[in-house]
Amino acid sequence: MSKKKYNDLMKLDIYEMLEVPLESSESEIKKAYRKKALKCHPDKNPDNPDAAVEFDQLKKILEVLLDTGTRRAYDKLLKGRKAAKLRAREADAKTQKLRSELEERERRAQEQPKLSEEERFRRELKRLEEEGRKLIEEELERVNKAVEEELNRRDGTQGGQAEESKSSAPQGHKVKVKWTISEDLPGYTEEELHRLFYKWGDINALVMNQKKKKGTALIDYKTRQGADMAVQFEKGVLGNPLEVTRVTSEPTKSHKKEKPKETPVDLKPNYDFESISAMQQRRQEERRKLIEEIMQKEDNAGS
């Protein structure tokens, strides 16, 4: 078979010409060939000038399909060609669908009554007003959030300073840490403990003692908040747990018996309604000043 005839044959669906499926066996292909050859044999079709050409083409088809390597190459080529046609049909279907949807939208747009210039202007103005309102609400929410964070930060700093000034016992901000040491649990170093507990607050001092089977440490925080958070949240690294507890001040025992005082002790708290009211007013004033500062900074940045 010449190369040109072979290439021409590769462009055809020879399975369809034999009227057999792609996965047919050799016996099924031979049987289909004999049936087609008897039908288009030149001796049985003397009036058909193309009978000899068709019969010769059938022999070439049989040669391709009975050769294992040639048939494998042809099957791969045929499957790729069919897949390409399928993709082309799917793309045409999507294109047709998009074209139909576009035509439908254009038809509906033409059916809608045309808006006057005044109506279009009114709708556009309403849209801009709605967008402006949303932007203002978002900006106010952002400013309020920033103010709340700043006030909470100031109150936390002032509260921590006031708490430190009121507390006469430095052990009020100390926490005690315990852990177990074994072959699987090597314990902790001072650097590791400082890294774990520093995230909860500033540390004044850290003292540790580690023996063969257990380790302990005493950590002094600058604020009560840091100590409270360390006790509540710090559990150590995974697989090496820590036991964290507060160190409370013990009442001092007096050996001498004190005489009871005749005057009653004043148990009222050191604040009243007026001090609370003044604190709230101060907080509102700080909030107002802070808003003005934030708005001023934003105006300067925008200009």
Secondary structure in CASP SS format (residue, H / E / C, confidence):
PFRMAT SS
TARGET T0000
AUTHOR 0000-0000-0000
METHOD secondary structure of the structure
MODEL  1
M C 1.00
S C 1.00
K H 1.00
K H 1.00
K H 1.00
Y H 1.00
N H 1.00
D H 1.00
L H 1.00
M H 1.00
K C 1.00
L C 1.00
D C 1.00
I H 1.00
Y H 1.00
E H 1.00
M H 1.00
L H 1.00
E C 1.00
V C 1.00
P C 1.00
L C 1.00
E C 1.00
S C 1.00
S C 1.00
E H 1.00
S H 1.00
E H 1.00
I H 1.00
K H 1.00
K H 1.00
A H 1.00
Y H 1.00
R H 1.00
K H 1.00
K H 1.00
A H 1.00
L H 1.00
K H 1.00
C H 1.00
H C 1.00
P H 1.00
D H 1.00
K H 1.00
N C 1.00
P C 1.00
D C 1.00
N C 1.00
P C 1.00
D C 1.00
A H 1.00
A H 1.00
V H 1.00
E H 1.00
F H 1.00
D H 1.00
Q H 1.00
L H 1.00
K H 1.00
K H 1.00
I H 1.00
L H 1.00
E H 1.00
V H 1.00
L H 1.00
L H 1.00
D C 1.00
T H 1.00
G H 1.00
T H 1.00
R H 1.00
R H 1.00
A H 1.00
Y H 1.00
D H 1.00
K H 1.00
L H 1.00
L H 1.00
K H 1.00
G H 1.00
R H 1.00
K H 1.00
A H 1.00
A H 1.00
K H 1.00
L H 1.00
R H 1.00
A H 1.00
R H 1.00
E H 1.00
A H 1.00
D H 1.00
A H 1.00
K H 1.00
T H 1.00
Q H 1.00
K H 1.00
L H 1.00
R H 1.00
S H 1.00
E H 1.00
L H 1.00
E H 1.00
E H 1.00
R H 1.00
E H 1.00
R H 1.00
R H 1.00
A H 1.00
Q H 1.00
E H 1.00
Q C 1.00
P C 1.00
K C 1.00
L C 1.00
S C 1.00
E H 1.00
E H 1.00
E H 1.00
R H 1.00
F H 1.00
R H 1.00
R H 1.00
E H 1.00
L H 1.00
K H 1.00
R H 1.00
L H 1.00
E H 1.00
E H 1.00
E H 1.00
G H 1.00
R H 1.00
K H 1.00
L H 1.00
I H 1.00
E H 1.00
E H 1.00
E H 1.00
L H 1.00
E H 1.00
R H 1.00
V H 1.00
N H 1.00
K H 1.00
A H 1.00
V H 1.00
E H 1.00
E H 1.00
E H 1.00
L H 1.00
N H 1.00
R H 1.00
R H 1.00
D H 1.00
G H 1.00
T H 1.00
Q H 1.00
G H 1.00
G H 1.00
Q H 1.00
A H 1.00
E H 1.00
E H 1.00
S H 1.00
K H 1.00
S C 1.00
S C 1.00
A C 1.00
P H 1.00
Q H 1.00
G H 1.00
H H 1.00
K E 1.00
V E 1.00
K E 1.00
V E 1.00
K E 1.00
W E 1.00
T E 1.00
I C 1.00
S C 1.00
E C 1.00
D C 1.00
L C 1.00
P C 1.00
G C 1.00
Y C 1.00
T C 1.00
E H 1.00
E H 1.00
E H 1.00
L H 1.00
H H 1.00
R H 1.00
L H 1.00
F H 1.00
Y H 1.00
K C 1.00
W C 1.00
G C 1.00
D C 1.00
I E 1.00
N E 1.00
A E 1.00
L E 1.00
V E 1.00
M E 1.00
N E 1.00
Q E 1.00
K C 1.00
K C 1.00
K C 1.00
K E 1.00
G E 1.00
T E 1.00
A E 1.00
L E 1.00
I E 1.00
D E 1.00
Y E 1.00
K C 1.00
T C 1.00
R H 1.00
Q H 1.00
G H 1.00
A H 1.00
D H 1.00
M H 1.00
A H 1.00
V H 1.00
Q H 1.00
F H 1.00
E C 1.00
K C 1.00
G E 1.00
V E 1.00
L C 1.00
G C 1.00
N E 1.00
P E 1.00
L C 1.00
E E 1.00
V E 1.00
T E 1.00
R E 1.00
V C 1.00
T C 1.00
S C 1.00
E C 1.00
P C 1.00
T C 1.00
K C 1.00
S C 1.00
H C 1.00
K C 1.00
K C 1.00
E C 1.00
K C 1.00
P C 1.00
K C 1.00
E C 1.00
T C 1.00
P C 1.00
V C 1.00
D C 1.00
L C 1.00
K C 1.00
P C 1.00
N C 1.00
Y C 1.00
D C 1.00
F H 1.00
E H 1.00
S H 1.00
I H 1.00
S H 1.00
A H 1.00
M H 1.00
Q H 1.00
Q H 1.00
R H 1.00
R H 1.00
Q H 1.00
E H 1.00
E H 1.00
R H 1.00
R H 1.00
K H 1.00
L H 1.00
I H 1.00
E H 1.00
E H 1.00
I H 1.00
M H 1.00
Q H 1.00
K H 1.00
E H 1.00
D H 1.00
N H 1.00
A H 1.00
G H 1.00
S C 1.00
END
